[in-house]
Amino acid sequence: MSWPDHILALFAEIARPMAVVLNADGCREGWLQGEFYRHFSPQYDGFRVNYSYRSGRVKHDVYCPSPNEMVAELKVYGMRGYFNKNLCGQGNIKRFLPEVTATRVSLTEQEIDDLGASGYLADVRRLRQLPDSLKRYMILVLQKADDPDDFGKATSALQVSAEEWHWECNDFLVRISQIK
């Protein structure tokens, strides 16, 4: 089973408590890191959260040295009520809005480098800077909303990798992008 398959299985297992925690401001990613640690550390020796890869200054949300060395970043957002700067550090996110509803907006590596000053795209850029020998994943959790605002529309449309895995339930969706 691949890392994305393991991770999506975990989300299926924790869907009910995750739906509750999504409404708790300021602790969602930390809670989710705890669930990752609780679930994966007994199975995988060396599994870590908030880990500095090779003693670097940047901490990554998830790391595991085996069976395939892996680093992942987590972002947990809602489809309403977030500042646009959470996407790329800029207020203007019109470039990321799909022209047709329910379509995806693909970004090139160069666009990610140019636009990713902070937020989601900065995490993608940081993952791209790690060695190619690592499995690198961007894990996005989006709380669903009946009437998404521009941030929700843009974030749900954004595609940062051709290789993606998806899972969703009534309350949220999960997208895992393998970063190369």
Backbone as a chain_set.jsonl record, in Angstrom:
{"seq": "MSWPDHILALFAEIARPMAVVLNADGCREGWLQGEFYRHFSPQYDGFRVNYSYRSGRVKHDVYCPSPNEMVAELKVYGMRGYFNKNLCGQGNIKRFLPEVTATRVSLTEQEIDDLGASGYLADVRRLRQLPDSLKRYMILVLQKADDPDDFGKATSALQVSAEEWHWECNDFLVRISQIK", "coords": {"N": [[0.846, -1.181, 0.0], [0.564, 2.232, -0.815], [1.909, 5.396, 0.464], [-0.02, 7.532, 0.057], [-2.375, 5.952, -0.102], [-2.45, 4.779, 2.471], [-2.721, 7.11, 4.004], [-5.168, 8.178, 3.107], [-6.843, 6.123, 3.949], [-6.607, 6.473, 6.69], [-7.912, 8.967, 6.956], [-10.519, 8.175, 6.296], [-11.031, 6.603, 8.501], [-10.967, 8.469, 10.61], [-12.946, 10.277, 10.035], [-15.378, 11.176, 11.287], [-14.607, 12.39, 13.893], [-12.846, 14.263, 12.771], [-14.527, 15.923, 11.291], [-15.741, 17.326, 13.349], [-13.544, 18.636, 14.555], [-12.778, 20.326, 12.514], [-14.204, 22.624, 12.907], [-12.944, 23.895, 14.945], [-11.151, 26.532, 15.522], [-7.725, 27.27, 14.925], [-6.467, 24.896, 15.763], [-6.568, 22.755, 14.082], [-4.606, 21.624, 12.215], [-2.613, 20.832, 14.013], [-4.024, 18.979, 15.613], [-4.562, 17.087, 13.651], [-1.956, 16.301, 12.961], [-1.329, 15.009, 15.338], [-3.119, 12.844, 15.181], [-2.089, 11.549, 12.925], [0.406, 10.817, 13.979], [-0.365, 9.166, 16.139], [-1.578, 7.093, 14.743], [0.337, 6.181, 12.788], [2.938, 5.963, 13.969], [3.248, 3.587, 15.614], [3.419, 1.64, 13.631], [5.444, 2.354, 11.874], [8.719, 2.692, 12.27], [10.457, 5.48, 13.394], [8.699, 7.378, 12.466], [7.644, 10.724, 12.337], [6.353, 13.925, 13.428], [6.248, 17.448, 12.747], [9.001, 17.779, 11.965], [12.426, 18.357, 11.375], [13.937, 17.928, 8.465], [16.918, 16.274, 7.901], [18.205, 17.832, 9.854], [17.676, 20.45, 9.162], [16.542, 23.909, 9.052], [13.878, 24.254, 8.503], [10.787, 23.029, 9.49], [8.925, 20.151, 8.794], [5.612, 18.956, 8.344], [5.055, 16.176, 8.447], [7.018, 13.23, 8.582], [8.72, 10.294, 7.548], [11.114, 7.724, 7.677], [10.999, 5.189, 6.497], [8.844, 2.723, 4.901], [9.466, 3.8, 2.41], [11.256, 6.671, 2.173], [9.701, 9.614, 3.254], [8.211, 12.833, 3.103], [5.808, 15.166, 4.163], [3.503, 17.867, 3.817], [0.85, 19.507, 5.497], [-2.236, 21.097, 4.932], [-5.057, 22.631, 6.188], [-8.071, 23.835, 5.416], [-11.068, 25.816, 5.038], [-13.858, 26.152, 2.795], [-14.878, 28.61, 2.892], [-14.411, 31.854, 4.28], [-11.649, 32.281, 4.686], [-8.588, 34.134, 4.534], [-7.424, 35.37, 1.445], [-4.671, 35.441, 1.135], [-3.717, 33.127, 2.278], [-3.45, 31.268, 0.327], [-1.341, 31.968, -1.472], [0.096, 34.062, -0.463], [-0.717, 36.466, -1.448], [-3.288, 38.919, -1.947], [-4.809, 39.054, -4.254], [-6.314, 36.631, -5.981], [-7.425, 35.939, -8.342], [-6.286, 34.759, -10.596], [-6.258, 32.094, -9.982], [-8.831, 31.223, -9.988], [-11.247, 29.084, -11.377], [-12.34, 29.158, -14.79], [-14.553, 27.814, -15.587], [-16.976, 26.36, -13.584], [-16.172, 23.779, -11.277], [-13.929, 22.87, -12.612], [-10.397, 22.303, -12.973], [-7.441, 24.174, -12.124], [-4.384, 24.213, -13.353], [-1.016, 24.515, -12.269], [2.257, 25.421, -13.268], [5.636, 24.396, -12.448], [7.269, 26.658, -12.494], [5.391, 28.725, -12.17], [4.53, 28.163, -9.578], [6.907, 28.643, -8.192], [7.176, 31.384, -8.718], [4.846, 32.479, -7.627], [4.483, 31.515, -5.051], [4.809, 32.853, -2.334], [3.989, 32.624, 0.304], [1.906, 30.588, 2.471], [-0.178, 27.982, 1.119], [1.015, 27.48, -1.468], [3.678, 28.093, -0.91], [4.399, 26.006, 0.779], [4.261, 23.902, -1.054], [6.332, 24.671, -2.768], [8.536, 24.503, -0.986], [8.57, 21.737, -0.535], [9.269, 20.872, -3.099], [11.899, 21.631, -3.17], [13.277, 19.778, -1.735], [15.31, 16.74, -1.713], [15.095, 14.668, -4.65], [14.972, 11.981, -4.131], [13.255, 11.542, -2.057], [9.859, 10.737, -1.217], [7.437, 13.056, -1.736], [4.767, 14.839, -0.462], [1.872, 16.863, -0.702], [-0.699, 17.548, 1.359], [-3.967, 18.331, 1.318], [-6.729, 19.416, 3.083], [-10.042, 20.181, 2.84], [-12.706, 21.8, 4.216], [-16.06, 21.416, 3.451], [-18.45, 23.68, 1.946], [-21.652, 25.154, 1.444], [-21.848, 27.417, -0.149], [-19.199, 28.331, -1.54], [-16.601, 30.783, -1.11], [-14.393, 33.015, -2.988], [-11.802, 32.202, -2.221], [-12.255, 29.526, -1.413], [-13.199, 28.432, -3.832], [-10.952, 28.799, -5.491], [-8.919, 27.387, -4.112], [-9.94, 24.784, -4.074], [-9.905, 24.272, -6.77], [-7.276, 24.349, -7.582], [-4.451, 22.76, -8.996], [-1.521, 21.191, -8.349], [0.058, 19.142, -9.099], [0.401, 16.395, -11.344], [-0.071, 13.925, -10.358], [-2.376, 12.764, -8.235], [-4.366, 11.925, -5.364], [-7.59, 11.276, -4.071], [-10.129, 11.712, -1.597], [-13.332, 11.841, -0.138], [-15.927, 12.932, 2.097], [-19.131, 13.688, 3.564], [-18.547, 16.07, 4.903], [-15.958, 17.062, 4.359], [-13.175, 17.23, 2.027], [-10.299, 15.455, 0.856], [-7.21, 15.953, -0.625], [-4.381, 14.62, -1.991], [-1.329, 15.473, -3.232], [1.335, 14.385, -5.157], [4.494, 15.629, -5.066], [6.869, 16.52, -7.382]], "CA": [[0.0, 0.0, 0.0], [1.361, 3.456, -0.909], [1.632, 6.388, 1.501], [-1.34, 8.157, -0.119], [-3.437, 5.003, 0.248], [-2.471, 4.705, 3.938], [-3.211, 8.383, 4.539], [-6.604, 8.275, 2.827], [-7.512, 5.167, 4.842], [-6.677, 7.132, 7.996], [-8.99, 9.96, 6.914], [-11.797, 7.459, 6.362], [-11.166, 6.14, 9.885], [-11.163, 9.586, 11.546], [-13.845, 11.255, 9.401], [-16.349, 11.767, 12.22], [-13.982, 13.402, 14.76], [-12.266, 15.318, 11.942], [-15.609, 16.852, 10.961], [-15.936, 18.174, 14.526], [-12.348, 19.452, 14.753], [-12.72, 21.349, 11.467], [-14.836, 23.84, 13.42], [-12.137, 24.397, 16.063], [-10.124, 27.424, 14.98], [-6.384, 27.327, 15.48], [-5.861, 23.645, 16.225], [-6.865, 21.663, 13.143], [-3.407, 20.936, 11.723], [-1.971, 20.183, 15.153], [-4.808, 17.791, 15.947], [-4.362, 16.115, 12.579], [-0.613, 15.747, 13.144], [-1.435, 14.051, 16.438], [-3.775, 11.639, 14.667], [-1.097, 10.874, 12.081], [1.408, 10.206, 14.857], [-1.015, 8.076, 16.874], [-1.885, 6.004, 13.818], [1.462, 5.649, 12.018], [4.191, 5.706, 14.694], [3.435, 2.186, 16.015], [3.675, 0.8, 12.457], [6.618, 2.791, 11.12], [9.79, 3.176, 13.134], [11.008, 6.755, 12.962], [7.661, 8.31, 12.011], [7.716, 11.968, 13.108], [5.615, 15.116, 13.017], [7.045, 18.664, 13.004], [10.356, 17.243, 11.894], [13.393, 19.059, 10.526], [14.631, 16.957, 7.618], [18.387, 16.391, 7.934], [18.557, 18.907, 10.793], [17.499, 21.769, 8.556], [15.79, 24.875, 9.851], [12.456, 24.163, 8.18], [10.094, 21.85, 10.015], [7.892, 19.606, 7.921], [4.511, 18.447, 9.158], [5.106, 14.72, 8.577], [8.225, 12.605, 8.032], [8.968, 8.897, 7.891], [12.276, 7.241, 6.929], [10.804, 3.912, 5.813], [9.615, 1.916, 3.963], [9.979, 4.755, 1.425], [11.42, 7.933, 2.889], [8.59, 10.467, 2.879], [7.954, 14.099, 3.79], [4.523, 15.727, 3.733], [2.974, 19.087, 4.423], [-0.602, 19.503, 5.663], [-2.983, 22.353, 4.994], [-6.463, 22.405, 6.493], [-8.805, 25.068, 5.154], [-12.48, 25.722, 4.713], [-14.17, 26.754, 1.499], [-15.393, 29.951, 3.178], [-13.937, 32.577, 5.449], [-10.192, 32.353, 4.838], [-7.942, 35.215, 3.795], [-6.849, 34.937, 0.175], [-3.217, 35.303, 1.247], [-3.386, 31.761, 2.689], [-3.166, 30.47, -0.856], [-0.024, 32.235, -2.055], [0.698, 35.259, 0.111], [-1.252, 37.644, -2.12], [-4.723, 39.09, -1.83], [-5.448, 38.853, -5.55], [-6.212, 35.218, -6.375], [-8.259, 35.735, -9.538], [-5.566, 33.876, -11.512], [-6.497, 30.712, -9.57], [-10.254, 30.886, -10.085], [-11.547, 28.385, -12.637], [-13.27, 29.852, -15.681], [-15.758, 26.988, -15.585], [-17.157, 25.736, -12.276], [-15.794, 22.371, -11.104], [-12.747, 22.499, -13.39], [-9.151, 22.485, -12.238], [-6.489, 25.173, -12.604], [-3.049, 23.633, -13.193], [0.114, 25.433, -12.169], [3.571, 24.878, -13.603], [6.638, 24.579, -11.396], [7.702, 28.055, -12.531], [4.334, 29.544, -11.561], [4.581, 27.929, -8.131], [8.078, 29.374, -7.701], [6.939, 32.824, -8.824], [3.671, 32.919, -6.873], [4.391, 30.916, -3.727], [5.517, 33.604, -1.296], [3.613, 32.045, 1.596], [0.697, 29.779, 2.415], [-0.22, 26.671, 0.471], [2.015, 27.349, -2.536], [5.017, 28.098, -0.309], [4.651, 24.63, 1.228], [4.547, 23.113, -2.259], [7.682, 25.056, -3.21], [9.509, 23.921, -0.042], [8.661, 20.303, -0.819], [9.997, 20.703, -4.361], [13.318, 21.894, -2.942], [13.876, 18.621, -1.072], [15.895, 15.792, -2.675], [14.177, 13.862, -5.458], [14.903, 10.617, -3.601], [12.144, 11.497, -1.1], [8.464, 10.858, -1.63], [7.012, 14.358, -1.208], [3.321, 14.954, -0.619], [1.111, 17.993, -0.183], [-1.998, 17.023, 1.776], [-4.925, 19.418, 1.482], [-8.039, 19.063, 3.623], [-10.953, 21.31, 2.643], [-14.051, 21.674, 4.769], [-17.028, 21.79, 2.429], [-19.398, 24.761, 2.227], [-22.705, 25.229, 0.429], [-21.607, 28.557, -1.028], [-17.788, 28.685, -1.37], [-16.148, 32.102, -1.547], [-13.325, 32.912, -3.993], [-10.714, 31.381, -1.683], [-12.67, 28.125, -1.494], [-13.242, 28.029, -5.242], [-9.583, 28.733, -6.012], [-8.173, 26.317, -3.446], [-10.439, 23.482, -4.516], [-9.61, 24.103, -8.197], [-5.84, 24.359, -7.83], [-3.772, 21.483, -9.216], [-0.077, 21.428, -8.284], [0.738, 17.927, -9.523], [-0.397, 15.501, -12.19], [-0.367, 12.727, -9.561], [-3.207, 13.112, -7.084], [-5.281, 10.963, -4.769], [-8.715, 12.009, -3.486], [-11.134, 11.046, -0.77], [-14.221, 12.832, 0.456], [-17.123, 12.528, 2.819], [-20.112, 14.778, 3.544], [-18.067, 17.29, 5.543], [-14.682, 17.568, 3.853], [-12.476, 16.444, 1.013], [-8.852, 15.353, 1.031], [-6.468, 15.808, -1.876], [-2.948, 14.415, -1.789], [-0.579, 15.699, -4.47], [2.744, 13.994, -5.084], [5.303, 16.725, -5.581], [8.094, 16.028, -8.042]], "C": [[0.893, 1.247, 0.0], [1.037, 4.396, 0.254], [0.284, 7.071, 1.277], [-2.496, 7.22, 0.241], [-3.574, 4.864, 1.768], [-3.107, 5.965, 4.536], [-4.714, 8.53, 4.296], [-7.403, 7.296, 3.683], [-7.635, 5.756, 6.251], [-7.803, 8.169, 8.008], [-10.366, 9.295, 6.963], [-12.077, 7.009, 7.796], [-11.514, 7.282, 10.845], [-12.161, 10.626, 11.027], [-14.786, 11.929, 10.398], [-15.684, 12.76, 13.179], [-13.346, 14.547, 13.961], [-13.32, 16.364, 11.588], [-15.89, 17.802, 12.123], [-14.766, 19.143, 14.674], [-12.227, 20.543, 13.686], [-13.347, 22.668, 11.908], [-14.065, 24.471, 14.574], [-10.981, 25.231, 15.513], [-8.791, 27.258, 15.705], [-5.758, 26.012, 15.896], [-5.993, 22.498, 15.233], [-5.623, 20.907, 12.691], [-2.679, 20.216, 12.851], [-2.697, 18.914, 15.563], [-4.566, 16.696, 14.919], [-2.967, 15.497, 12.645], [-0.61, 14.716, 14.271], [-2.088, 12.751, 15.999], [-2.836, 10.851, 13.75], [-0.096, 10.131, 12.962], [0.821, 9.002, 15.598], [-1.221, 6.855, 15.978], [-0.629, 5.357, 13.22], [2.707, 5.308, 12.835], [4.322, 4.27, 15.197], [3.821, 1.27, 14.844], [5.005, 1.104, 11.784], [7.638, 3.413, 12.062], [10.354, 4.476, 12.568], [9.982, 7.739, 12.449], [7.658, 9.531, 12.928], [6.735, 13.004, 12.562], [6.434, 16.33, 13.445], [8.533, 18.337, 13.038], [11.223, 18.074, 10.95], [14.192, 18.022, 9.752], [16.119, 17.273, 7.59], [18.85, 17.608, 8.726], [18.493, 20.297, 10.172], [16.679, 22.67, 9.453], [14.282, 24.752, 9.656], [11.879, 22.88, 8.767], [9.008, 21.442, 9.028], [6.851, 18.915, 8.788], [4.622, 16.954, 9.436], [6.387, 14.208, 7.926], [8.26, 11.139, 8.448], [10.126, 8.381, 7.038], [12.048, 5.948, 6.15], [9.313, 3.569, 5.77], [10.152, 2.729, 2.786], [10.065, 6.094, 2.132], [10.44, 8.968, 2.34], [8.545, 11.714, 3.743], [6.627, 14.627, 3.262], [4.235, 17.013, 4.484], [1.461, 18.977, 4.445], [-1.133, 20.925, 5.598], [-4.44, 21.986, 5.208], [-7.169, 23.746, 6.377], [-10.292, 24.757, 5.039], [-12.713, 26.39, 3.371], [-14.832, 28.118, 1.652], [-14.616, 30.537, 4.347], [-12.434, 32.625, 5.667], [-9.655, 33.527, 4.034], [-7.3, 34.645, 2.537], [-5.351, 34.7, 0.267], [-2.798, 33.904, 1.705], [-3.053, 30.861, 1.505], [-1.737, 30.694, -1.349], [0.656, 33.477, -1.496], [0.197, 36.552, -0.499], [-2.758, 37.714, -1.914], [-5.465, 38.801, -3.123], [-5.238, 37.406, -5.999], [-7.047, 34.913, -7.613], [-7.61, 34.764, -10.524], [-5.865, 32.393, -11.22], [-7.957, 30.282, -9.678], [-10.535, 30.196, -11.416], [-12.539, 29.192, -13.476], [-14.605, 29.127, -15.74], [-15.831, 26.288, -14.229], [-16.802, 24.252, -12.331], [-14.682, 21.924, -12.047], [-11.514, 22.827, -12.563], [-8.286, 23.547, -12.913], [-5.093, 24.621, -12.308], [-1.995, 24.725, -13.132], [1.391, 24.712, -12.569], [4.512, 25.078, -12.415], [7.096, 26.031, -11.334], [6.667, 28.971, -11.894], [4.326, 29.378, -10.045], [5.752, 28.687, -7.528], [7.826, 30.878, -7.677], [5.851, 33.312, -7.87], [3.667, 32.489, -5.414], [5.176, 31.616, -2.648], [5.217, 33.054, 0.094], [2.374, 31.188, 1.393], [0.894, 28.448, 1.714], [0.889, 26.506, -0.572], [3.444, 27.4, -2.003], [5.372, 26.707, 0.208], [4.977, 23.728, 0.044], [5.968, 23.403, -2.737], [8.753, 24.458, -2.293], [9.67, 22.421, -0.27], [9.466, 20.05, -2.091], [11.497, 20.887, -4.178], [14.029, 20.748, -2.222], [14.415, 17.645, -2.114], [14.839, 14.942, -3.387], [14.024, 12.441, -4.93], [13.756, 10.444, -2.603], [10.807, 11.427, -1.82], [7.966, 12.132, -0.958], [5.531, 14.55, -1.515], [2.797, 16.245, -0.002], [-0.286, 17.467, 0.101], [-2.909, 18.209, 2.085], [-6.24, 18.847, 1.993], [-8.904, 20.312, 3.506], [-12.317, 21.0, 3.242], [-15.035, 22.19, 3.729], [-17.934, 22.919, 2.911], [-20.42, 24.802, 1.096], [-22.435, 26.319, -0.598], [-20.153, 29.014, -0.871], [-17.497, 30.115, -1.826], [-14.999, 31.913, -2.541], [-12.155, 32.065, -3.497], [-11.057, 29.897, -1.803], [-12.697, 27.611, -2.919], [-11.834, 27.852, -5.8], [-8.82, 27.558, -5.411], [-8.648, 24.949, -3.91], [-10.127, 23.222, -5.989], [-8.124, 23.895, -8.476], [-5.267, 22.953, -7.975], [-2.277, 21.753, -9.298], [0.734, 20.219, -8.722], [-0.196, 17.115, -10.413], [-0.803, 14.242, -11.427], [-1.101, 13.127, -8.289], [-4.044, 11.918, -6.643], [-6.353, 11.775, -4.053], [-9.533, 11.092, -2.587], [-12.05, 12.135, -0.249], [-15.379, 12.17, 1.173], [-18.082, 13.714, 2.788], [-19.533, 16.108, 4.008], [-16.797, 17.885, 4.941], [-14.151, 16.679, 2.74], [-10.984, 16.49, 1.306], [-8.239, 15.167, -0.35], [-4.989, 15.683, -1.521], [-2.275, 14.553, -3.145], [0.851, 15.237, -4.261], [3.56, 15.06, -5.788], [6.595, 16.156, -6.149], [8.957, 17.182, -8.457]], "O": [[1.874, 1.302, 0.741], [0.03, 4.226, 0.941], [-0.495, 7.185, 2.223], [-3.488, 7.657, 0.826], [-4.688, 4.835, 2.291], [-3.923, 5.887, 5.454], [-5.447, 8.962, 5.186], [-8.521, 7.605, 4.096], [-8.647, 5.561, 6.923], [-8.565, 8.24, 8.972], [-11.278, 9.811, 7.609], [-13.221, 7.032, 8.248], [-12.276, 7.082, 11.791], [-12.205, 11.745, 11.541], [-14.964, 13.146, 10.346], [-16.156, 13.893, 13.278], [-13.315, 15.683, 14.434], [-13.032, 17.56, 11.588], [-16.24, 18.961, 11.902], [-14.972, 20.337, 14.893], [-11.625, 21.586, 13.944], [-13.047, 23.717, 11.338], [-14.499, 25.484, 15.122], [-9.959, 24.69, 15.091], [-8.74, 27.124, 16.928], [-4.613, 26.003, 16.345], [-5.569, 21.38, 15.524], [-5.585, 19.68, 12.771], [-2.182, 19.106, 12.659], [-2.067, 17.89, 15.831], [-4.388, 15.528, 15.266], [-2.81, 14.299, 12.411], [0.037, 13.675, 14.165], [-1.656, 11.671, 16.404], [-2.802, 9.621, 13.802], [0.209, 8.963, 12.722], [1.448, 7.945, 15.67], [-1.054, 5.718, 16.419], [-0.536, 4.132, 13.151], [3.472, 4.434, 12.427], [5.44, 3.756, 15.208], [4.474, 0.246, 15.044], [5.623, 0.219, 11.193], [7.444, 4.512, 12.58], [10.688, 4.549, 11.385], [10.346, 8.839, 12.032], [7.669, 9.393, 14.151], [6.344, 12.962, 11.396], [7.219, 16.254, 14.39], [9.22, 18.594, 14.026], [10.791, 18.444, 9.858], [15.028, 17.321, 10.322], [16.524, 18.397, 7.293], [19.768, 18.32, 8.319], [19.186, 21.213, 10.616], [16.182, 22.24, 10.493], [13.504, 25.105, 10.542], [12.415, 21.79, 8.564], [8.275, 22.279, 8.502], [7.172, 18.358, 9.838], [4.316, 16.508, 10.541], [6.792, 14.682, 6.865], [7.876, 10.791, 9.565], [10.133, 8.57, 5.822], [12.815, 5.637, 5.238], [8.567, 4.116, 6.583], [11.189, 2.38, 2.221], [9.061, 6.6, 2.635], [10.353, 9.178, 1.13], [8.802, 11.669, 4.946], [6.35, 14.548, 2.065], [4.664, 17.212, 5.621], [0.857, 18.422, 3.527], [-0.535, 21.846, 6.155], [-4.992, 21.14, 4.504], [-6.899, 24.674, 7.139], [-10.707, 23.601, 4.955], [-11.851, 27.113, 2.873], [-15.291, 28.711, 0.676], [-14.217, 29.829, 5.272], [-11.992, 32.986, 6.758], [-10.197, 33.874, 2.985], [-6.705, 33.567, 2.565], [-4.814, 33.851, -0.443], [-1.637, 33.53, 1.536], [-2.439, 29.808, 1.675], [-1.008, 29.738, -1.613], [1.692, 33.897, -2.012], [0.642, 37.631, -0.108], [-3.419, 36.692, -1.73], [-6.612, 38.355, -3.1], [-4.128, 37.009, -6.352], [-7.34, 33.752, -7.896], [-8.312, 34.024, -11.215], [-5.741, 31.546, -12.104], [-8.279, 29.111, -9.482], [-10.107, 30.675, -12.467], [-13.453, 29.823, -12.947], [-15.655, 29.746, -15.919], [-14.852, 25.691, -13.783], [-17.096, 23.565, -13.309], [-14.506, 20.725, -12.264], [-11.595, 23.548, -11.569], [-8.391, 23.781, -14.116], [-4.672, 24.568, -11.152], [-2.07, 25.725, -13.846], [1.583, 23.539, -12.249], [4.212, 25.838, -11.494], [7.29, 26.576, -10.248], [7.023, 29.893, -11.159], [4.136, 30.35, -9.314], [5.615, 29.306, -6.473], [8.215, 31.564, -6.732], [5.925, 34.431, -7.363], [2.916, 33.048, -4.614], [6.115, 31.043, -2.095], [6.093, 33.025, 0.958], [1.858, 31.075, 0.281], [1.982, 27.872, 1.717], [1.615, 25.512, -0.56], [4.338, 26.798, -2.599], [6.519, 26.276, 0.09], [5.869, 22.884, 0.131], [6.715, 22.484, -3.071], [9.77, 23.96, -2.776], [10.782, 21.896, -0.206], [10.26, 19.111, -2.146], [12.284, 20.35, -4.958], [15.256, 20.752, -2.115], [14.022, 17.711, -3.279], [13.83, 14.554, -2.799], [13.045, 11.767, -5.249], [13.334, 9.319, -2.334], [10.643, 11.992, -2.902], [8.066, 12.27, 0.262], [5.097, 14.44, -2.662], [3.225, 16.66, 1.075], [-0.976, 16.996, -0.803], [-2.645, 18.987, 3.001], [-6.794, 17.914, 1.412], [-8.542, 21.375, 4.012], [-12.993, 20.059, 2.827], [-14.858, 23.282, 3.188], [-18.158, 23.093, 4.109], [-20.098, 24.522, -0.058], [-22.754, 26.163, -1.777], [-19.888, 29.977, -0.151], [-18.071, 30.596, -2.803], [-14.667, 30.782, -2.896], [-11.579, 31.294, -4.265], [-10.228, 29.103, -2.248], [-12.27, 26.488, -3.189], [-11.554, 26.877, -6.497], [-8.149, 26.817, -6.131], [-7.833, 24.049, -4.115], [-10.089, 22.067, -6.413], [-7.761, 23.322, -9.503], [-5.561, 22.066, -7.173], [-1.813, 22.453, -10.197], [1.965, 20.263, -8.718], [-1.416, 17.146, -10.255], [-1.764, 13.569, -11.801], [-0.53, 13.744, -7.389], [-4.379, 11.035, -7.433], [-6.067, 12.834, -3.494], [-9.613, 9.881, -2.793], [-11.593, 13.239, 0.051], [-15.753, 11.029, 0.901], [-17.85, 14.663, 2.038], [-19.977, 17.164, 3.557], [-16.591, 19.097, 5.011], [-14.601, 15.551, 2.537], [-10.478, 17.431, 1.919], [-8.688, 14.337, -1.14], [-4.427, 16.538, -0.837], [-2.609, 13.839, -4.09], [1.507, 15.646, -3.303], [3.341, 15.354, -6.963], [7.315, 15.412, -5.483], [10.029, 16.978, -9.027]]}, "num_chains": 1, "name": "protein.A"}
